[in-house]
């Protein structure tokens, strides 16, 4: 089964001196990288691991629901 497509927020953290990629639908699922692209690559791995861990512990895997307001305003 294919991994659902979750929304990923990417931002630069001056404190960490790195780009952070965060998945709002998956609590505590995030990663970092020296570039936005590296952060996204890392969080894609984190998503797969997050889902595998949830399934291994019999926890529910949420469906992708997060949608920034900007997308709703544009529709």
LODOVO-127874 format. One record per atom (N, C-alpha, C, O): residue number from 1; atom name; x, y, z. Coordinates in steps of 0.1 Angstrom, whole numbers, plus 2048, in hexadecimal, padded with zeros to 3 digits. Layout:
# LODOVO-127874
pt k->NUM&a->CA&c1->X&c2->Y&c3->Z
...
***
This chain:
# LODOVO-127874
pt k->1&a->N&c1->808&c2->7F4&c3->800
pt k->1&a->CA&c1->800&c2->800&c3->800
pt k->1&a->C&c1->809&c2->80C&c3->800
pt k->1&a->O&c1->813&c2->80D&c3->807
pt k->2&a->N&c1->805&c2->816&c3->7F8
pt k->2&a->CA&c1->80D&c2->822&c3->7F7
pt k->2&a->C&c1->80B&c2->82B&c3->803
pt k->2&a->O&c1->801&c2->82B&c3->80A
pt k->3&a->N&c1->815&c2->832&c3->807
pt k->3&a->CA&c1->815&c2->83C&c3->812
pt k->3&a->C&c1->80C&c2->847&c3->80E
pt k->3&a->O&c1->80D&c2->84D&c3->804
pt k->4&a->N&c1->802&c2->84B&c3->817
pt k->4&a->CA&c1->7FA&c2->857&c3->814
pt k->4&a->C&c1->802&c2->863&c3->813
pt k->4&a->O&c1->80D&c2->864&c3->818
pt k->5&a->N&c1->7FD&c2->86D&c3->80B
pt k->5&a->CA&c1->804&c2->879&c3->809
pt k->5&a->C&c1->800&c2->884&c3->813
pt k->5&a->O&c1->7F6&c2->88A&c3->813
pt k->6&a->N&c1->809&c2->885&c3->81D
pt k->6&a->CA&c1->807&c2->88F&c3->828
pt k->6&a->C&c1->80C&c2->89C&c3->824
pt k->6&a->O&c1->817&c2->89D&c3->81D
pt k->7&a->N&c1->806&c2->8A7&c3->829
pt k->7&a->CA&c1->80B&c2->8B4&c3->827
pt k->7&a->C&c1->818&c2->8B6&c3->82F
pt k->7&a->O&c1->819&c2->8B1&c3->83B
pt k->8&a->N&c1->822&c2->8BD&c3->82A
pt k->8&a->CA&c1->82F&c2->8BF&c3->831
pt k->8&a->C&c1->831&c2->8CE&c3->831
pt k->8&a->O&c1->831&c2->8D5&c3->827
pt k->9&a->N&c1->833&c2->8D3&c3->83D
pt k->9&a->CA&c1->837&c2->8E1&c3->83F
pt k->9&a->C&c1->846&c2->8E2&c3->840
pt k->9&a->O&c1->84C&c2->8D9&c3->847
pt k->10&a->N&c1->84C&c2->8EB&c3->839
pt k->10&a->CA&c1->85B&c2->8EC&c3->839
pt k->10&a->C&c1->85E&c2->8FB&c3->83D
pt k->10&a->O&c1->859&c2->904&c3->837
pt k->11&a->N&c1->867&c2->8FC&c3->847
pt k->11&a->CA&c1->86B&c2->90A&c3->84B
pt k->11&a->C&c1->87A&c2->909&c3->850
pt k->11&a->O&c1->87F&c2->8FF&c3->853
pt k->12&a->N&c1->880&c2->915&c3->850
pt k->12&a->CA&c1->88E&c2->916&c3->855
pt k->12&a->C&c1->88D&c2->919&c3->864
pt k->12&a->O&c1->886&c2->922&c3->868
pt k->13&a->N&c1->895&c2->912&c3->86B
pt k->13&a->CA&c1->896&c2->915&c3->87A
pt k->13&a->C&c1->8A4&c2->91B&c3->87C
pt k->13&a->O&c1->8AE&c2->914&c3->87C
pt k->14&a->N&c1->8A4&c2->928&c3->87F
pt k->14&a->CA&c1->8B1&c2->92E&c3->883
pt k->14&a->C&c1->8B8&c2->928&c3->88F
pt k->14&a->O&c1->8C4&c2->927&c3->88F
pt k->15&a->N&c1->8B0&c2->924&c3->898
pt k->15&a->CA&c1->8B5&c2->91E&c3->8A4
pt k->15&a->C&c1->8BD&c2->911&c3->8A1
pt k->15&a->O&c1->8C8&c2->90E&c3->8A6
pt k->16&a->N&c1->8B7&c2->909&c3->898
pt k->16&a->CA&c1->8BD&c2->8FC&c3->894
pt k->16&a->C&c1->8C7&c2->8FE&c3->889
pt k->16&a->O&c1->8CE&c2->8F4&c3->886
pt k->17&a->N&c1->8C6&c2->909&c3->882
pt k->17&a->CA&c1->8CE&c2->90B&c3->876
pt k->17&a->C&c1->8CC&c2->900&c3->86B
pt k->17&a->O&c1->8D5&c2->8FB&c3->865
pt k->18&a->N&c1->8BF&c2->8FD&c3->86A
pt k->18&a->CA&c1->8BB&c2->8F2&c3->861
pt k->18&a->C&c1->8AC&c2->8F5&c3->85C
pt k->18&a->O&c1->8A5&c2->8FC&c3->862
pt k->19&a->N&c1->8A9&c2->8EE&c3->851
pt k->19&a->CA&c1->89B&c2->8EE&c3->84D
pt k->19&a->C&c1->894&c2->8E3&c3->854
pt k->19&a->O&c1->899&c2->8D8&c3->856
pt k->20&a->N&c1->887&c2->8E6&c3->858
pt k->20&a->CA&c1->87F&c2->8DC&c3->85F
pt k->20&a->C&c1->873&c2->8D8&c3->856
pt k->20&a->O&c1->86D&c2->8E1&c3->851
pt k->21&a->N&c1->871&c2->8CB&c3->855
pt k->21&a->CA&c1->865&c2->8C7&c3->84E
pt k->21&a->C&c1->85C&c2->8C0&c3->858
pt k->21&a->O&c1->860&c2->8B7&c3->85F
pt k->22&a->N&c1->850&c2->8C4&c3->859
pt k->22&a->CA&c1->846&c2->8C0&c3->863
pt k->22&a->C&c1->83A&c2->8BB&c3->85C
pt k->22&a->O&c1->835&c2->8C0&c3->852
pt k->23&a->N&c1->834&c2->8B0&c3->862
pt k->23&a->CA&c1->828&c2->8AA&c3->85C
pt k->23&a->C&c1->81D&c2->8AC&c3->867
pt k->23&a->O&c1->81C&c2->8A5&c3->870
pt k->24&a->N&c1->814&c2->8B6&c3->864
pt k->24&a->CA&c1->80A&c2->8B9&c3->86E
pt k->24&a->C&c1->800&c2->8AE&c3->872
pt k->24&a->O&c1->7FB&c2->8AD&c3->87D
pt k->25&a->N&c1->7FD&c2->8A5&c3->868
pt k->25&a->CA&c1->7F4&c2->89A&c3->86B
pt k->25&a->C&c1->7FA&c2->88F&c3->874
pt k->25&a->O&c1->7F3&c2->887&c3->879
pt k->26&a->N&c1->807&c2->88E&c3->875
pt k->26&a->CA&c1->80E&c2->884&c3->87C
pt k->26&a->C&c1->815&c2->88A&c3->888
pt k->26&a->O&c1->820&c2->890&c3->886
pt k->27&a->N&c1->810&c2->889&c3->894
pt k->27&a->CA&c1->815&c2->88F&c3->8A0
pt k->27&a->C&c1->824&c2->88C&c3->8A2
pt k->27&a->O&c1->828&c2->880&c3->8A2
pt k->28&a->N&c1->82C&c2->896&c3->8A3
pt k->28&a->CA&c1->83A&c2->895&c3->8A6
pt k->28&a->C&c1->842&c2->890&c3->89A
pt k->28&a->O&c1->84E&c2->88B&c3->89C
pt k->29&a->N&c1->83D&c2->890&c3->88E
pt k->29&a->CA&c1->844&c2->88B&c3->882
pt k->29&a->C&c1->84A&c2->897&c3->87B
pt k->29&a->O&c1->843&c2->89F&c3->875
pt k->30&a->N&c1->857&c2->897&c3->87C
pt k->30&a->CA&c1->85F&c2->8A2&c3->876
pt k->30&a->C&c1->86D&c2->89D&c3->873
pt k->30&a->O&c1->871&c2->893&c3->878
pt k->31&a->N&c1->874&c2->8A5&c3->86B
pt k->31&a->CA&c1->882&c2->8A3&c3->868
pt k->31&a->C&c1->889&c2->8B0&c3->865
pt k->31&a->O&c1->882&c2->8BA&c3->863
pt k->32&a->N&c1->896&c2->8AF&c3->863
pt k->32&a->CA&c1->89D&c2->8BC&c3->860
pt k->32&a->C&c1->8A8&c2->8B8&c3->855
pt k->32&a->O&c1->8AB&c2->8AD&c3->853
pt k->33&a->N&c1->8AD&c2->8C3&c3->84F
pt k->33&a->CA&c1->8B7&c2->8C2&c3->845
pt k->33&a->C&c1->8BD&c2->8CF&c3->842
pt k->33&a->O&c1->8B8&c2->8D9&c3->845
pt k->34&a->N&c1->8C9&c2->8CF&c3->83B
pt k->34&a->CA&c1->8D0&c2->8DB&c3->838
pt k->34&a->C&c1->8C9&c2->8E3&c3->82D
pt k->34&a->O&c1->8CB&c2->8EF&c3->82C
pt k->35&a->N&c1->8C1&c2->8DC&c3->825
pt k->35&a->CA&c1->8B9&c2->8E3&c3->81A
pt k->35&a->C&c1->8AA&c2->8DF&c3->81C
pt k->35&a->O&c1->8A8&c2->8D4&c3->822
pt k->36&a->N&c1->8A1&c2->8E6&c3->816
pt k->36&a->CA&c1->893&c2->8E2&c3->817
pt k->36&a->C&c1->891&c2->8D4&c3->810
pt k->36&a->O&c1->889&c2->8CC&c3->815
pt k->37&a->N&c1->898&c2->8D1&c3->805
pt k->37&a->CA&c1->897&c2->8C4&c3->7FF
pt k->37&a->C&c1->89C&c2->8B9&c3->808
pt k->37&a->O&c1->895&c2->8AE&c3->808
pt k->38&a->N&c1->8A7&c2->8BB&c3->80F
pt k->38&a->CA&c1->8AC&c2->8B0&c3->818
pt k->38&a->C&c1->8A2&c2->8AE&c3->823
pt k->38&a->O&c1->8A0&c2->8A3&c3->828
pt k->39&a->N&c1->89C&c2->8B9&c3->829
pt k->39&a->CA&c1->893&c2->8B7&c3->834
pt k->39&a->C&c1->887&c2->8AF&c3->82F
pt k->39&a->O&c1->882&c2->8A7&c3->836
pt k->40&a->N&c1->882&c2->8B2&c3->823
pt k->40&a->CA&c1->876&c2->8AB&c3->81E
pt k->40&a->C&c1->87A&c2->89C&c3->81B
pt k->40&a->O&c1->872&c2->893&c3->81F
pt k->41&a->N&c1->886&c2->899&c3->816
pt k->41&a->CA&c1->88A&c2->88B&c3->814
pt k->41&a->C&c1->88A&c2->884&c3->821
pt k->41&a->O&c1->886&c2->879&c3->822
pt k->42&a->N&c1->88F&c2->88B&c3->82C
pt k->42&a->CA&c1->890&c2->884&c3->839
pt k->42&a->C&c1->882&c2->882&c3->83F
pt k->42&a->O&c1->880&c2->878&c3->845
pt k->43&a->N&c1->879&c2->88C&c3->83D
pt k->43&a->CA&c1->86C&c2->88A&c3->843
pt k->43&a->C&c1->864&c2->880&c3->83C
pt k->43&a->O&c1->85B&c2->879&c3->842
pt k->44&a->N&c1->867&c2->87D&c3->82F
pt k->44&a->CA&c1->860&c2->872&c3->828
pt k->44&a->C&c1->864&c2->865&c3->82E
pt k->44&a->O&c1->85B&c2->85C&c3->830
pt k->45&a->N&c1->870&c2->864&c3->832
pt k->45&a->CA&c1->875&c2->857&c3->839
pt k->45&a->C&c1->86E&c2->857&c3->847
pt k->45&a->O&c1->869&c2->84C&c3->84B
pt k->46&a->N&c1->86D&c2->862&c3->84E
pt k->46&a->CA&c1->867&c2->863&c3->85B
pt k->46&a->C&c1->858&c2->85F&c3->85A
pt k->46&a->O&c1->853&c2->859&c3->863
pt k->47&a->N&c1->851&c2->863&c3->850
pt k->47&a->CA&c1->843&c2->860&c3->84E
pt k->47&a->C&c1->841&c2->851&c3->84D
pt k->47&a->O&c1->839&c2->84B&c3->854
pt k->48&a->N&c1->849&c2->84A&c3->845
pt k->48&a->CA&c1->849&c2->83B&c3->844
pt k->48&a->C&c1->84B&c2->835&c3->851
pt k->48&a->O&c1->844&c2->82B&c3->855
pt k->49&a->N&c1->855&c2->83A&c3->859
pt k->49&a->CA&c1->858&c2->834&c3->866
pt k->49&a->C&c1->84D&c2->837&c3->870
pt k->49&a->O&c1->84A&c2->82E&c3->878
pt k->50&a->N&c1->848&c2->842&c3->86F
pt k->50&a->CA&c1->83D&c2->846&c3->878
pt k->50&a->C&c1->831&c2->83D&c3->876
pt k->50&a->O&c1->82B&c2->837&c3->880
pt k->51&a->N&c1->82D&c2->83A&c3->86A
pt k->51&a->CA&c1->822&c2->832&c3->867
pt k->51&a->C&c1->825&c2->823&c3->86B
pt k->51&a->O&c1->81C&c2->81D&c3->871
pt k->52&a->N&c1->831&c2->81E&c3->868
pt k->52&a->CA&c1->835&c2->811&c3->86C
pt k->52&a->C&c1->834&c2->80F&c3->87B
pt k->52&a->O&c1->830&c2->805&c3->880
pt k->53&a->N&c1->839&c2->819&c3->883
pt k->53&a->CA&c1->839&c2->818&c3->891
pt k->53&a->C&c1->82A&c2->818&c3->896
pt k->53&a->O&c1->827&c2->810&c3->8A0
pt k->54&a->N&c1->822&c2->821&c3->891
pt k->54&a->CA&c1->814&c2->821&c3->895
pt k->54&a->C&c1->80D&c2->814&c3->893
pt k->54&a->O&c1->806&c2->80F&c3->89B
pt k->55&a->N&c1->80F&c2->80E&c3->887
pt k->55&a->CA&c1->809&c2->801&c3->884
pt k->55&a->C&c1->80F&c2->7F6&c3->88D
pt k->55&a->O&c1->807&c2->7ED&c3->891
pt k->56&a->N&c1->81B&c2->7F6&c3->890
pt k->56&a->CA&c1->822&c2->7EC&c3->898
pt k->56&a->C&c1->81C&c2->7EC&c3->8A6
pt k->56&a->O&c1->81C&c2->7E2&c3->8AD
pt k->57&a->N&c1->817&c2->7F8&c3->8AB
pt k->57&a->CA&c1->812&c2->7FA&c3->8B8
pt k->57&a->C&c1->802&c2->7FA&c3->8B8
pt k->57&a->O&c1->7FC&c2->7FD&c3->8C2
pt k->58&a->N&c1->7FC&c2->7F7&c3->8AD
pt k->58&a->CA&c1->7EE&c2->7F6&c3->8AC
pt k->58&a->C&c1->7E7&c2->804&c3->8AD
pt k->58&a->O&c1->7DC&c2->805&c3->8B1
pt k->59&a->N&c1->7EE&c2->80E&c3->8A9
pt k->59&a->CA&c1->7E9&c2->81C&c3->8AA
pt k->59&a->C&c1->7E3&c2->820&c3->89C
pt k->59&a->O&c1->7E7&c2->81B&c3->892
pt k->60&a->N&c1->7DA&c2->829&c3->89C
pt k->60&a->CA&c1->7D3&c2->82E&c3->890
pt k->60&a->C&c1->7DD&c2->836&c3->889
pt k->60&a->O&c1->7E4&c2->83F&c3->88E
pt k->61&a->N&c1->7DD&c2->835&c3->87B
pt k->61&a->CA&c1->7E4&c2->83E&c3->873
pt k->61&a->C&c1->7DB&c2->847&c3->86C
pt k->61&a->O&c1->7D2&c2->844&c3->865
pt k->62&a->N&c1->7DC&c2->854&c3->870
pt k->62&a->CA&c1->7D2&c2->85E&c3->86B
pt k->62&a->C&c1->7D3&c2->860&c3->85C
pt k->62&a->O&c1->7DE&c2->85F&c3->856
pt k->63&a->N&c1->7C8&c2->863&c3->856
pt k->63&a->CA&c1->7C7&c2->866&c3->848
pt k->63&a->C&c1->7CC&c2->874&c3->846
pt k->63&a->O&c1->7CB&c2->87C&c3->84F
pt k->64&a->N&c1->7D2&c2->877&c3->83B
pt k->64&a->CA&c1->7D6&c2->885&c3->838
pt k->64&a->C&c1->7CA&c2->88F&c3->838
pt k->64&a->O&c1->7C1&c2->88D&c3->831
pt k->65&a->N&c1->7CB&c2->898&c3->841
pt k->65&a->CA&c1->7C0&c2->8A2&c3->842
pt k->65&a->C&c1->7C4&c2->8B0&c3->842
pt k->65&a->O&c1->7BD&c2->8B9&c3->83E
pt k->66&a->N&c1->7D0&c2->8B3&c3->846
pt k->66&a->CA&c1->7D5&c2->8C1&c3->848
pt k->66&a->C&c1->7D5&c2->8C7&c3->83A
pt k->66&a->O&c1->7DB&c2->8C2&c3->830
pt k->67&a->N&c1->7CF&c2->8D3&c3->83A
pt k->67&a->CA&c1->7CF&c2->8DB&c3->82D
pt k->67&a->C&c1->7D0&c2->8EA&c3->831
pt k->67&a->O&c1->7C7&c2->8EF&c3->837
pt k->68&a->N&c1->7DB&c2->8F0&c3->82E
pt k->68&a->CA&c1->7DD&c2->8FE&c3->832
pt k->68&a->C&c1->7D2&c2->907&c3->82D
pt k->68&a->O&c1->7CC&c2->904&c3->822
pt k->69&a->N&c1->7CE&c2->911&c3->834
pt k->69&a->CA&c1->7C3&c2->91A&c3->830
pt k->69&a->C&c1->7C5&c2->920&c3->822
pt k->69&a->O&c1->7BB&c2->922&c3->81B
pt k->70&a->N&c1->7D1&c2->923&c3->81F
pt k->70&a->CA&c1->7D4&c2->929&c3->811
pt k->70&a->C&c1->7CE&c2->920&c3->806
pt k->70&a->O&c1->7C9&c2->926&c3->7FC
pt k->71&a->N&c1->7CE&c2->913&c3->808
pt k->71&a->CA&c1->7C8&c2->90A&c3->7FD
pt k->71&a->C&c1->7B9&c2->90B&c3->7FD
pt k->71&a->O&c1->7B3&c2->90B&c3->7F2
pt k->72&a->N&c1->7B3&c2->90D&c3->809
pt k->72&a->CA&c1->7A4&c2->90E&c3->809
pt k->72&a->C&c1->7A0&c2->91B&c3->803
pt k->72&a->O&c1->796&c2->91C&c3->7FC
pt k->73&a->N&c1->7A8&c2->926&c3->806
pt k->73&a->CA&c1->7A5&c2->933&c3->800
pt k->73&a->C&c1->7A6&c2->933&c3->7F1
pt k->73&a->O&c1->79F&c2->93B&c3->7EA
pt k->74&a->N&c1->7AF&c2->92B&c3->7EC
pt k->74&a->CA&c1->7B1&c2->92B&c3->7DD
pt k->74&a->C&c1->7A7&c2->923&c3->7D6
pt k->74&a->O&c1->7A6&c2->924&c3->7C9
pt k->75&a->N&c1->79F&c2->91A&c3->7DD
pt k->75&a->CA&c1->796&c2->912&c3->7D6
pt k->75&a->C&c1->788&c2->918&c3->7D3
pt k->75&a->O&c1->780&c2->912&c3->7CD
***
